[in-house]
Amino acid sequence: MCIRDSYYVVFDRYQNLFRLFQLVGIHYQELTINNQRFWFEELKLGLGVWWGTYQDTDGLGLRWFDAAGNWTDTAAERSDRLAAKLRELGIDPDEVK
């Protein structure tokens, strides 16, 4: 049995370089990326270049987006949103076990 990665992504945030390759047979072929975004139909997710803050670092990065073109939330963003909702309900998230 042989397991191969179907895609290979190259990203350099300092040079704003985003390249994507797909395995075809035994070789990788470069794919065309439009507007620094690529849609993976089989995943129903896209990957694109994003500017923002992640783990206290500002700059360019890769981020997943949904079918509507919206960036998906990071784990920290989901956690922050849940904590805010709990506070709205009068629950201190720091006291939840």
C-alpha positions as CSV (number, residue, x, y, z in Angstrom):
1,M,0.0,0.0,0.0
2,C,1.2,3.5,-0.9
3,I,-0.1,6.7,0.7
4,R,0.6,9.9,-1.1
5,D,-0.4,13.5,-0.5
6,S,-2.7,14.7,-3.3
7,Y,-1.6,18.4,-2.9
8,Y,1.5,20.2,-2.0
9,V,1.3,23.8,-0.8
10,V,4.2,26.3,-0.8
11,F,3.8,29.6,1.0
12,D,6.3,32.3,1.9
13,R,4.6,35.0,3.9
14,Y,7.6,37.3,3.6
15,Q,7.5,37.3,-0.2
16,N,3.7,36.8,-0.5
17,L,4.3,33.6,-2.5
18,F,1.5,31.0,-2.6
19,R,1.9,28.0,-4.9
20,L,-0.1,24.8,-5.1
21,F,0.7,21.5,-6.7
22,Q,-1.5,18.5,-7.3
23,L,-0.3,14.9,-7.6
24,V,-1.1,13.6,-11.1
25,G,0.2,10.1,-11.6
26,I,3.7,10.1,-10.1
27,H,4.4,13.9,-10.6
28,Y,3.1,17.1,-9.1
29,Q,1.6,19.7,-11.5
30,E,1.3,23.3,-10.5
31,L,-2.3,24.6,-10.3
32,T,-3.5,28.0,-11.1
33,I,-4.5,30.1,-8.1
34,N,-6.9,33.0,-8.6
35,N,-6.8,36.0,-6.3
36,Q,-4.6,34.1,-3.9
37,R,-7.4,31.6,-3.1
38,F,-7.9,28.0,-4.2
39,W,-11.1,25.9,-3.7
40,F,-10.7,22.2,-2.9
41,E,-14.0,20.8,-4.2
42,E,-13.4,17.4,-2.5
43,L,-13.0,19.1,0.9
44,K,-15.7,21.8,0.4
45,L,-13.1,24.2,1.7
46,G,-10.8,26.7,0.2
47,L,-7.3,27.9,1.2
48,G,-6.2,31.5,0.7
49,V,-3.7,34.2,1.7
50,W,-5.0,36.2,4.6
51,W,-3.7,39.3,6.5
52,G,-4.3,39.4,10.2
53,T,-3.2,38.5,13.7
54,Y,-2.6,34.9,14.6
55,Q,-1.0,33.8,17.9
56,D,0.1,37.4,18.6
57,T,1.8,37.8,15.3
58,D,0.6,40.2,12.6
59,G,1.2,39.4,8.9
60,L,0.2,37.2,6.0
61,G,-0.8,33.6,6.5
62,L,-2.8,30.8,4.9
63,R,-6.3,30.4,6.2
64,W,-9.3,28.2,5.3
65,F,-12.5,29.7,3.9
66,D,-16.0,28.4,3.3
67,A,-18.2,28.2,0.2
68,A,-19.4,31.7,0.8
69,G,-15.8,33.0,0.9
70,N,-15.8,33.6,4.6
71,W,-12.6,32.8,6.6
72,T,-13.2,29.9,9.0
73,D,-12.6,30.6,12.6
74,T,-9.5,29.5,14.3
75,A,-9.8,27.5,17.5
76,A,-9.0,30.6,19.6
77,E,-11.7,32.6,17.8
78,R,-14.2,29.8,18.4
79,S,-13.2,29.7,22.1
80,D,-13.5,33.5,22.5
81,R,-16.9,33.5,20.9
82,L,-18.1,30.7,23.2
83,A,-16.7,32.5,26.2
84,A,-18.5,35.7,25.2
85,K,-21.8,33.8,24.7
86,L,-21.4,32.2,28.2
87,R,-20.9,35.7,29.7
88,E,-24.0,36.9,28.0
89,L,-25.9,34.1,29.7
90,G,-24.4,35.1,33.1
91,I,-21.9,32.2,33.2
92,D,-18.2,32.8,34.0
93,P,-16.4,30.7,31.5
94,D,-13.4,30.5,33.8
95,E,-15.5,28.6,36.3
96,V,-16.9,26.0,33.9
97,K,-15.2,22.6,34.3
